[in-house]
Amino acid sequence: LHIYTNPSFLNGSRFNRTNYTSQGYFVLLPDIAYEVGNPGFSAADCVISATKAALALAPIDKNRLGIIGHSFGGYETDFIITQTNMFAAAVAGAGVSDFTSCYFSVGLGEKNSEAWRFETQQLRMGKTWFEDIDGYLRNSPLYAVSKVKTPLLSYTGENDPTVNPNQTLEFYLALRRLNKEHIMLIYPKDDHVIHIPENQIDLTGRLSDWFGYYLKGEKRPDWFEAQ
């Protein structure tokens, strides 16, 4: 409530709240209470509930809702759109899409097995993959991708050392194989947080175009067709 964000085209991986409020959007930042072993379902429950509460309190068009997240928020966005069709458009940056392939991979930055992220850190599974295979599958967006109906724009840095770009690519390939509406952006030579100024400006513009088309009925951008 008391933090102001300067409007800017130079945005890393956090969307610029002031850019959107100045364009007439209502921006909601929901709190999420997590159950260990169910990070995806915890996010879906809290975000959907918070959105419904906001709809009851503010003059928001329920048919023009968007959702956006980066990193762990990118994972949550990917998962949430497998659980609900209430959002008309989604954006996910550098999110984990497959808990199994990520668990059995080596982080480019840490140069270590990624299992720790699931067992004791942010991904909050609390058990090894071997102890809770069903839980790992249930909380992976990839395994429920056939349920997605929300148009998704995803992005990642080509040299992301934190979340392997293949996680974004896997979800993209699944959506593409199922003929779902989806565009993926890969920023050359960039990181987990988009830091090259030209890429920051490009991403800011494309996010604005994406939500402008799906939520505000603006003209369909030409770059949609180039994918």
C-alpha positions in Angstrom: 0.0 0.0 0.0 2.8 2.4 0.9 5.4 1.5 -1.7 5.5 3.6 -4.9 6.9 2.3 -8.2 8.2 4.8 -10.7 6.7 4.3 -14.1 9.4 3.1 -16.5 10.1 1.0 -19.6 13.2 -0.3 -17.9 11.8 -3.2 -16.0 13.7 -6.4 -15.2 11.4 -9.2 -14.4 8.9 -7.5 -12.0 6.0 -5.9 -13.9 5.7 -2.2 -13.3 2.6 -1.7 -11.2 2.4 2.0 -11.9 2.6 1.5 -15.7 -0.6 -0.6 -15.4 -2.6 1.5 -12.9 -1.9 4.5 -15.1 -3.5 2.6 -18.0 -6.7 1.9 -16.0 -5.9 -1.6 -14.6 -6.7 -2.7 -11.1 -3.5 -4.4 -9.7 -3.9 -7.0 -7.0 -0.9 -8.5 -5.2 -2.3 -11.5 -3.3 -0.8 -13.1 -0.2 -0.3 -16.9 -0.4 -0.3 -19.3 2.6 1.5 -22.5 1.6 0.9 -26.1 2.6 4.2 -28.0 2.4 3.8 -30.7 -0.3 1.2 -28.7 -2.2 2.8 -25.4 -3.5 0.7 -25.3 -6.7 -2.6 -26.0 -5.1 -1.9 -23.5 -2.3 -1.1 -20.8 -4.8 -4.2 -21.6 -6.9 -6.5 -21.6 -3.8 -5.2 -18.3 -2.4 -5.0 -16.4 -5.8 -8.4 -17.5 -6.9 -10.0 -16.7 -3.5 -8.3 -13.3 -3.4 -9.4 -12.5 -6.9 -13.0 -13.4 -6.1 -12.8 -11.1 -3.0 -11.4 -8.3 -5.1 -14.2 -8.7 -7.6 -16.8 -8.4 -4.8 -15.2 -5.1 -3.5 -14.1 -3.2 -6.6 -15.5 -2.3 -10.0 -13.4 -4.9 -11.9 -14.6 -6.6 -15.1 -14.6 -10.3 -14.3 -14.3 -11.2 -18.0 -11.0 -9.2 -18.3 -8.8 -10.6 -15.7 -5.0 -11.1 -16.2 -2.4 -13.0 -14.2 1.3 -12.5 -14.2 4.3 -13.9 -12.3 8.0 -14.4 -12.6 10.3 -17.1 -11.3 8.4 -18.9 -8.5 5.5 -16.6 -9.6 6.0 -17.9 -13.1 5.6 -21.4 -11.9 2.5 -20.4 -9.9 1.0 -18.7 -13.0 1.6 -21.8 -15.1 0.0 -24.0 -12.5 -3.0 -21.7 -11.8 -4.1 -21.6 -15.4 -4.2 -25.4 -15.3 -6.8 -25.2 -12.5 -9.1 -22.3 -13.6 -10.3 -20.5 -16.7 -11.1 -17.3 -14.8 -8.2 -15.4 -16.4 -8.5 -14.1 -19.9 -4.7 -13.8 -20.3 -1.5 -14.9 -18.5 2.2 -14.1 -18.4 4.8 -16.4 -16.9 8.5 -15.5 -16.7 11.2 -18.1 -16.0 9.0 -20.6 -14.2 9.5 -24.3 -13.4 7.0 -26.4 -15.3 8.1 -29.9 -14.6 9.1 -30.9 -11.1 10.6 -34.2 -12.2 12.9 -32.9 -14.9 13.9 -29.9 -12.7 14.5 -32.1 -9.6 16.9 -34.3 -11.6 18.9 -31.5 -13.1 21.9 -29.4 -12.2 21.5 -25.7 -11.7 23.7 -23.6 -14.0 24.3 -21.1 -11.3 24.7 -23.3 -8.2 26.5 -26.1 -10.2 24.6 -28.5 -7.9 21.6 -30.8 -8.0 18.3 -28.9 -8.0 16.7 -31.3 -5.5 17.4 -28.9 -2.6 14.9 -26.4 -4.0 12.1 -28.9 -3.6 13.1 -30.6 -0.4 14.0 -27.7 1.8 13.5 -24.4 -0.1 11.0 -22.3 -2.1 9.4 -25.1 -4.0 8.2 -26.5 -0.7 7.6 -30.2 -1.5 9.3 -31.1 1.8 10.1 -34.7 0.7 12.4 -36.3 -1.9 10.9 -37.1 -5.3 11.1 -40.8 -4.4 9.0 -40.3 -1.2 6.2 -38.3 -3.0 6.2 -39.0 -6.7 2.4 -38.4 -7.0 2.8 -35.0 -5.2 5.6 -34.0 -7.6 3.4 -34.9 -10.6 0.2 -33.2 -9.2 2.0 -29.9 -8.5 3.7 -29.8 -12.0 2.0 -27.6 -14.5 3.2 -29.8 -17.3 1.1 -32.8 -16.2 -2.1 -30.8 -16.3 -1.2 -28.7 -19.4 -4.2 -30.2 -21.4 -6.5 -28.2 -19.2 -5.1 -24.8 -20.2 -7.5 -22.5 -22.0 -5.9 -19.2 -21.0 -3.7 -17.6 -23.7 -0.1 -17.5 -22.2 2.9 -15.4 -23.0 6.0 -16.8 -21.4 9.6 -15.5 -21.4 13.0 -16.4 -20.2 16.6 -15.3 -20.4 18.8 -17.5 -22.7 21.5 -17.7 -20.0 19.3 -18.0 -16.9 21.4 -19.6 -14.2 18.6 -19.9 -11.7 15.8 -21.6 -13.6 16.9 -23.6 -16.7 15.3 -22.1 -19.8 14.3 -25.6 -20.8 11.6 -25.4 -18.1 9.9 -22.6 -20.1 10.6 -24.5 -23.4 9.0 -27.7 -22.1 5.7 -26.0 -21.3 5.8 -24.1 -24.6 6.3 -27.4 -26.6 3.5 -29.0 -24.7 1.1 -26.1 -25.4 2.2 -26.0 -29.0 1.6 -29.7 -29.5 -1.9 -29.2 -28.1 -2.5 -26.2 -30.3 -3.0 -23.9 -27.3 -2.7 -20.2 -27.7 0.8 -19.4 -26.5 3.9 -17.3 -27.4 7.3 -17.8 -25.9 10.1 -15.1 -25.8 13.7 -16.0 -25.3 16.0 -13.1 -24.6 19.6 -13.7 -26.0 22.5 -13.3 -23.6 20.1 -12.4 -20.7 19.7 -13.7 -17.2 17.1 -14.8 -14.7 16.2 -11.2 -14.2 16.1 -9.5 -17.6 18.9 -6.9 -17.3 19.9 -5.8 -20.8 18.2 -2.4 -21.3 17.0 -3.2 -24.9 15.4 -6.4 -23.6 13.8 -4.7 -20.7 12.2 -2.2 -23.0 11.1 -4.9 -25.4 9.6 -7.0 -22.6 7.7 -4.1 -21.1 6.2 -3.3 -24.5 5.2 -6.9 -25.3 3.6 -7.4 -21.9 1.6 -4.2 -22.5 0.6 -5.5 -25.9 -0.4 -8.9 -24.6 -2.7 -7.6 -21.9 -3.9 -4.7 -24.1 -5.2 -7.1 -26.7 -6.7 -9.7 -24.4 -8.0 -7.5 -21.6 -8.7 -4.1 -23.2 -9.7 -5.2 -26.7 -6.9 -3.2 -28.4 -5.7 -4.0 -31.9 -3.9 -7.4 -32.3 -0.2 -6.6 -32.5 1.6 -7.7 -35.7 4.3 -9.5 -33.7 1.7 -12.1 -32.5 1.6 -13.4 -36.1 5.4 -13.7 -36.4 5.7 -16.4 -33.8 
